[in-house]
Amino acid sequence: MGLKDVIKEADSKLGSKLDSVITGEKKSAEGKVDDAVKEGKAELAKFESMMKDKENELDSVAADIGKKVLACADEGKQFDMSSISDLLDKAKEIKAVISDIAGKIEAFKK
C-alpha cells in the first residue's frame, strides 16, 4: 500500500468518524430541542389551566356580588356598596393574577 492509499484510507476513516460525530451531535441536539418543546408545552398547559381556574374563581365572586345586589333589591333595601367591598377587593386580586398569567402565556407564544 502506497502513501496515497494510506492517506486516502486515513481520510476515509476520519471522514466517517466526523460524520458519526456530527450525526450524533445532530441527534443529540434534536433530542434536546424536542425535550425543550415538550417542557414548554407542559408549562404552557399549566398556565392555561391556572388561567381557567382563576377565571372560574372570578365568575364565582361576580356571582356572589350579584346575589348580594339582588338580595337587597328583593328586600326593597337601598344597596350599599360597602356590603360588597371585600368581594370587589377579591375580584381585583384575581384579575391581577389573571393578567400576570396572561402575560406568561403570551411570552410562551412569542
SEVEXPA-817158 format. One line per field, with one value per atom (N, C-alpha, C, O, CB): chain; x, y, z; residue in one letter; residue number from 1. Coordinates in steps of 0.2 Angstrom, whole numbers, plus 5000, padded with zeros to 4 digits. Glycine has a CB too. Layout:
N
drenvex	c(A ...)
X	c(X ...)
Y	c(Y ...)
Z	c(Z ...)
selum	c(A ...)
kevo	c(NUM ...)
This chain:
110
drenvex	c(A A A A A A A A A A A A A A A A A A A A A A A A A A A A A A A A A A A A A A A A A A A A A A A A A A A A A A A A A A A A A A A A A A A A A A A A A A A A A A A A A A A A A A A A A A A A A A A A A A A A A A A A A A A A A A A A A A A A A A A A A A A A A A A A A A A A A A A A A A A A A A A A A A A A A A A A A A A A A A A A A A A A A A A A A A A A A A A A A A A A A A A A A A A A A A A A A A A A A A A A A A A A A A A A A A A A A A A A A A A A A A A A A A A A A A A A A A A A A A A A A A A A A A A A A A A A A A A A A A A A A A A A A A A A A A A A A A A A A A A A A A A A A A A A A A A A A A A A A A A A A A A A A A A A A A A A A A A A A A A A A A A A A A A A A A A A A A A A A A A A A A A A A A A A A A A A A A A A A A A A A A A A A A A A A A A A A A A A A A A A A A A A A A A A A A A A A A A A A A A A A A A A A A A A A A A A A A A A A A A A A A A A A A A A A A A A A A A A A A A A A A A A A A A A A A A A A A A A A A A A A A A A A A A A A A A A A A A A A A A A A A A A A A A A A A A A A A A A A A A A A A A A A A A A A A A A A A A A A A A A A A A A A A A A A A A A A A A A A A A A A A A A A A A A A A)
X	c(5004 5000 5005 5009 4995 5003 5007 5005 5000 5007 5009 5007 5001 4997 5013 4999 4992 4987 4982 4992 4988 4982 4981 4976 4984 4987 4987 4983 4979 4994 4985 4982 4974 4970 4985 4972 4965 4961 4956 4964 4964 4961 4960 4955 4965 4966 4965 4960 4956 4972 4960 4955 4948 4943 4956 4947 4940 4938 4932 4941 4943 4941 4940 4935 4947 4944 4942 4936 4932 4948 4934 4928 4922 4917 4928 4923 4917 4916 4911 4919 4922 4922 4918 4914 4929 4920 4917 4910 4906 4921 4908 4901 4897 4891 4900 4900 4896 4896 4891 4900 4901 4901 4895 4891 4908 4896 4891 4884 4879 4892 4883 4876 4874 4868 4876 4878 4877 4875 4870 4883 4879 4878 4871 4867 4883 4870 4863 4857 4853 4863 4858 4853 4852 4847 4854 4858 4858 4854 4850 4865 4856 4853 4846 4842 4857 4844 4837 4833 4827 4836 4836 4833 4832 4827 4837 4837 4837 4831 4828 4844 4831 4826 4819 4814 4827 4818 4812 4810 4804 4812 4815 4814 4811 4807 4820 4815 4813 4806 4802 4818 4804 4797 4792 4787 4797 4794 4789 4788 4783 4791 4794 4794 4790 4786 4801 4791 4787 4780 4776 4790 4778 4771 4768 4762 4770 4771 4769 4768 4763 4774 4773 4772 4766 4763 4779 4766 4760 4753 4749 4761 4753 4747 4745 4739 4747 4750 4750 4747 4742 4756 4750 4747 4740 4736 4752 4739 4732 4727 4721 4731 4729 4725 4724 4718 4727 4729 4729 4724 4720 4736 4725 4720 4713 4709 4722 4711 4705 4702 4696 4704 4706 4704 4703 4698 4710 4707 4706 4700 4696 4712 4699 4693 4686 4682 4693 4687 4681 4680 4674 4682 4686 4685 4682 4678 4692 4684 4682 4674 4670 4685 4672 4665 4661 4655 4664 4664 4661 4660 4655 4665 4665 4665 4660 4656 4672 4660 4655 4648 4643 4656 4647 4640 4638 4632 4640 4643 4642 4640 4635 4648 4643 4641 4634 4630 4646 4633 4626 4621 4615 4625 4622 4617 4616 4610 4620 4621 4620 4616 4612 4627 4618 4614 4606 4602 4617 4605 4598 4595 4589 4598 4598 4595 4593 4588 4600 4597 4595 4589 4584 4601 4589 4583 4577 4571 4584 4577 4572 4569 4563 4574 4573 4571 4569 4566 4577 4569 4567 4572 4570 4560 4578 4583 4587 4587 4587 4590 4594 4601 4603 4595 4604 4610 4616 4617 4611 4620 4626 4632 4633 4626 4636 4642 4647 4651 4646 4647 4651 4650 4654 4651 4644 4642 4646 4646 4635 4649 4652 4659 4663 4649 4662 4669 4674 4679 4670 4673 4678 4678 4683 4676 4672 4671 4674 4678 4664 4674 4677 4684 4688 4674 4687 4694 4697 4702 4696 4693 4695 4695 4699 4690 4690 4689 4695 4698 4683 4698 4703 4710 4714 4704 4710 4716 4716 4721 4716 4711 4710 4712 4715 4703 4709 4711 4718 4721 4707 4721 4729 4732 4737 4731 4730 4733 4732 4736 4731 4726 4724 4728 4731 4717 4729 4734 4741 4744 4733 4743 4750 4751 4756 4752 4746 4746 4745 4749 4740 4741 4740 4747 4749 4735 4751 4757 4762 4766 4760 4762 4766 4764 4769 4766 4758 4756 4758 4760 4748 4757 4759 4766 4769 4757 4770 4778 4779 4784 4781 4776 4777 4775 4778 4773 4770 4768 4772 4772 4761 4777 4781 4787 4791 4784)
Y	c(4994 5000 5006 5007 5000 5010 5016 5022 5021 5019 5027 5033 5036 5038 5038 5036 5039 5035 5038 5039 5028 5024 5025 5025 5017 5025 5026 5033 5033 5026 5038 5044 5044 5047 5050 5041 5040 5036 5038 5036 5031 5027 5031 5031 5020 5034 5038 5044 5045 5042 5047 5052 5049 5052 5055 5043 5040 5038 5040 5033 5036 5034 5041 5041 5031 5046 5052 5055 5058 5057 5055 5057 5053 5056 5057 5047 5043 5044 5045 5035 5045 5047 5054 5055 5047 5059 5066 5065 5068 5070 5061 5060 5057 5060 5056 5052 5049 5054 5055 5043 5058 5063 5069 5070 5067 5071 5076 5073 5077 5079 5067 5064 5063 5065 5058 5061 5060 5067 5067 5057 5072 5078 5081 5084 5083 5080 5082 5079 5082 5081 5072 5069 5071 5072 5061 5072 5074 5081 5083 5075 5086 5092 5092 5096 5097 5088 5087 5084 5086 5082 5080 5077 5083 5083 5071 5087 5092 5097 5100 5096 5099 5103 5100 5104 5105 5094 5090 5091 5092 5083 5089 5090 5097 5097 5088 5102 5109 5110 5114 5114 5108 5109 5106 5109 5107 5100 5096 5100 5101 5089 5102 5105 5112 5114 5107 5116 5122 5121 5125 5125 5116 5114 5112 5114 5108 5109 5107 5113 5114 5102 5118 5124 5128 5131 5128 5128 5132 5129 5133 5132 5123 5119 5121 5122 5112 5121 5123 5130 5131 5122 5134 5141 5142 5146 5146 5139 5139 5136 5139 5135 5131 5128 5133 5133 5121 5136 5141 5146 5149 5143 5149 5154 5152 5156 5156 5146 5144 5144 5146 5137 5141 5141 5148 5149 5137 5153 5159 5163 5167 5164 5161 5164 5161 5165 5162 5155 5152 5155 5156 5144 5156 5159 5166 5169 5160 5170 5177 5177 5181 5180 5172 5171 5170 5172 5165 5166 5164 5170 5171 5159 5174 5181 5185 5189 5184 5186 5190 5188 5192 5190 5181 5178 5180 5182 5171 5180 5182 5189 5191 5180 5193 5201 5202 5205 5205 5198 5199 5196 5199 5195 5191 5188 5193 5194 5182 5197 5202 5208 5210 5204 5210 5215 5213 5217 5217 5207 5205 5204 5206 5198 5202 5201 5208 5208 5198 5213 5220 5222 5225 5225 5221 5223 5219 5222 5222 5212 5208 5211 5210 5201 5213 5215 5223 5225 5215 5226 5233 5238 5243 5234 5236 5240 5244 5242 5236 5249 5253 5249 5247 5260 5248 5244 5248 5254 5242 5245 5249 5245 5239 5248 5249 5246 5243 5239 5252 5246 5243 5236 5232 5247 5234 5227 5222 5216 5226 5224 5220 5222 5220 5220 5227 5229 5223 5223 5234 5219 5213 5209 5206 5209 5208 5204 5208 5205 5202 5214 5218 5218 5218 5226 5218 5218 5211 5211 5219 5206 5199 5199 5196 5194 5202 5202 5205 5203 5205 5211 5214 5210 5210 5221 5207 5202 5197 5195 5199 5194 5188 5191 5188 5185 5197 5200 5201 5200 5206 5203 5204 5198 5198 5208 5193 5186 5184 5181 5181 5185 5183 5187 5184 5184 5193 5197 5195 5194 5204 5193 5190 5184 5183 5189 5179 5173 5174 5171 5168 5179 5180 5182 5181 5185 5186 5189 5183 5183 5194 5178 5172 5168 5165 5168 5167 5163 5167 5163 5162 5173 5177 5176 5176 5184 5176 5176 5169 5168 5176 5164 5157 5157 5153 5152 5161 5160 5164 5164 5163 5168 5173 5168 5171 5178)
Z	c(5000 5000 5000 5004 5006 4995 4994 4999 5003 4987 4999 5004 5002 5006 5003 4995 4993 4996 4998 4986 4996 4998 5006 5008 4997 5010 5017 5018 5023 5020 5015 5016 5014 5018 5012 5009 5007 5012 5014 5000 5015 5020 5026 5030 5021 5028 5034 5034 5038 5036 5028 5026 5027 5029 5019 5024 5024 5031 5033 5020 5035 5042 5046 5050 5045 5045 5048 5046 5050 5047 5040 5037 5040 5042 5030 5041 5044 5051 5053 5043 5054 5062 5062 5067 5065 5058 5059 5057 5060 5054 5052 5050 5056 5058 5044 5060 5065 5071 5074 5067 5072 5077 5076 5080 5078 5070 5068 5068 5070 5060 5065 5066 5073 5075 5062 5077 5084 5088 5091 5088 5086 5089 5086 5090 5087 5080 5077 5081 5083 5070 5082 5085 5092 5095 5085 5096 5102 5103 5107 5105 5098 5098 5097 5100 5093 5092 5091 5097 5098 5085 5100 5107 5112 5115 5109 5112 5117 5115 5119 5118 5109 5106 5108 5110 5099 5106 5107 5115 5117 5105 5119 5126 5128 5133 5130 5126 5127 5125 5129 5124 5119 5117 5121 5123 5109 5123 5127 5134 5137 5128 5137 5143 5142 5147 5145 5137 5136 5135 5138 5129 5131 5131 5137 5139 5126 5142 5148 5152 5156 5152 5152 5156 5153 5157 5155 5147 5144 5146 5148 5136 5146 5148 5155 5157 5147 5159 5167 5167 5171 5170 5164 5164 5162 5165 5161 5156 5154 5159 5159 5147 5162 5167 5173 5176 5170 5175 5181 5178 5183 5182 5172 5170 5170 5172 5162 5168 5168 5175 5177 5165 5180 5187 5190 5193 5191 5188 5191 5187 5191 5189 5181 5178 5181 5182 5170 5183 5186 5193 5195 5187 5197 5203 5202 5207 5206 5197 5196 5195 5197 5190 5191 5189 5196 5197 5184 5200 5207 5211 5214 5210 5211 5215 5212 5216 5215 5205 5202 5203 5204 5194 5204 5205 5213 5214 5204 5217 5224 5225 5228 5228 5221 5221 5218 5221 5216 5213 5210 5215 5215 5204 5218 5223 5229 5231 5226 5231 5236 5234 5238 5239 5228 5225 5224 5226 5218 5222 5221 5228 5228 5217 5233 5239 5242 5245 5244 5241 5243 5239 5242 5242 5233 5229 5231 5231 5221 5232 5234 5241 5242 5235 5245 5252 5252 5257 5257 5246 5245 5248 5250 5248 5250 5253 5248 5242 5258 5250 5246 5246 5252 5249 5241 5240 5243 5241 5233 5247 5250 5247 5248 5258 5244 5240 5246 5244 5237 5252 5257 5258 5261 5263 5257 5258 5254 5255 5258 5248 5244 5243 5238 5237 5247 5246 5246 5243 5251 5251 5252 5245 5243 5258 5242 5236 5230 5226 5234 5230 5225 5225 5220 5225 5232 5233 5230 5227 5240 5232 5230 5222 5219 5233 5219 5211 5208 5203 5209 5211 5209 5209 5205 5213 5215 5216 5211 5208 5223 5209 5205 5198 5194 5205 5196 5189 5189 5183 5189 5194 5193 5192 5188 5200 5195 5194 5187 5184 5199 5185 5178 5173 5168 5176 5174 5170 5170 5164 5172 5175 5176 5172 5168 5183 5173 5169 5162 5158 5172 5160 5153 5150 5144 5152 5153 5151 5150 5145 5156 5155 5154 5148 5145 5161 5147 5141 5135 5130 5142 5135 5129 5127 5122 5129 5133 5132 5129 5125 5139 5131 5128 5121 5117 5132 5119 5112 5107 5101 5111 5110 5105 5102 5099 5109)
selum	c(M M M M M G G G G G L L L L L K K K K K D D D D D V V V V V I I I I I K K K K K E E E E E A A A A A D D D D D S S S S S K K K K K L L L L L G G G G G S S S S S K K K K K L L L L L D D D D D S S S S S V V V V V I I I I I T T T T T G G G G G E E E E E K K K K K K K K K K S S S S S A A A A A E E E E E G G G G G K K K K K V V V V V D D D D D D D D D D A A A A A V V V V V K K K K K E E E E E G G G G G K K K K K A A A A A E E E E E L L L L L A A A A A K K K K K F F F F F E E E E E S S S S S M M M M M M M M M M K K K K K D D D D D K K K K K E E E E E N N N N N E E E E E L L L L L D D D D D S S S S S V V V V V A A A A A A A A A A D D D D D I I I I I G G G G G K K K K K K K K K K V V V V V L L L L L A A A A A C C C C C A A A A A D D D D D E E E E E G G G G G K K K K K Q Q Q Q Q F F F F F D D D D D M M M M M S S S S S S S S S S I I I I I S S S S S D D D D D L L L L L L L L L L D D D D D K K K K K A A A A A K K K K K E E E E E I I I I I K K K K K A A A A A V V V V V I I I I I S S S S S D D D D D I I I I I A A A A A G G G G G K K K K K I I I I I E E E E E A A A A A F F F F F K K K K K K K K K K)
kevo	c(1 1 1 1 1 2 2 2 2 2 3 3 3 3 3 4 4 4 4 4 5 5 5 5 5 6 6 6 6 6 7 7 7 7 7 8 8 8 8 8 9 9 9 9 9 10 10 10 10 10 11 11 11 11 11 12 12 12 12 12 13 13 13 13 13 14 14 14 14 14 15 15 15 15 15 16 16 16 16 16 17 17 17 17 17 18 18 18 18 18 19 19 19 19 19 20 20 20 20 20 21 21 21 21 21 22 22 22 22 22 23 23 23 23 23 24 24 24 24 24 25 25 25 25 25 26 26 26 26 26 27 27 27 27 27 28 28 28 28 28 29 29 29 29 29 30 30 30 30 30 31 31 31 31 31 32 32 32 32 32 33 33 33 33 33 34 34 34 34 34 35 35 35 35 35 36 36 36 36 36 37 37 37 37 37 38 38 38 38 38 39 39 39 39 39 40 40 40 40 40 41 41 41 41 41 42 42 42 42 42 43 43 43 43 43 44 44 44 44 44 45 45 45 45 45 46 46 46 46 46 47 47 47 47 47 48 48 48 48 48 49 49 49 49 49 50 50 50 50 50 51 51 51 51 51 52 52 52 52 52 53 53 53 53 53 54 54 54 54 54 55 55 55 55 55 56 56 56 56 56 57 57 57 57 57 58 58 58 58 58 59 59 59 59 59 60 60 60 60 60 61 61 61 61 61 62 62 62 62 62 63 63 63 63 63 64 64 64 64 64 65 65 65 65 65 66 66 66 66 66 67 67 67 67 67 68 68 68 68 68 69 69 69 69 69 70 70 70 70 70 71 71 71 71 71 72 72 72 72 72 73 73 73 73 73 74 74 74 74 74 75 75 75 75 75 76 76 76 76 76 77 77 77 77 77 78 78 78 78 78 79 79 79 79 79 80 80 80 80 80 81 81 81 81 81 82 82 82 82 82 83 83 83 83 83 84 84 84 84 84 85 85 85 85 85 86 86 86 86 86 87 87 87 87 87 88 88 88 88 88 89 89 89 89 89 90 90 90 90 90 91 91 91 91 91 92 92 92 92 92 93 93 93 93 93 94 94 94 94 94 95 95 95 95 95 96 96 96 96 96 97 97 97 97 97 98 98 98 98 98 99 99 99 99 99 100 100 100 100 100 101 101 101 101 101 102 102 102 102 102 103 103 103 103 103 104 104 104 104 104 105 105 105 105 105 106 106 106 106 106 107 107 107 107 107 108 108 108 108 108 109 109 109 109 109 110 110 110 110 110)
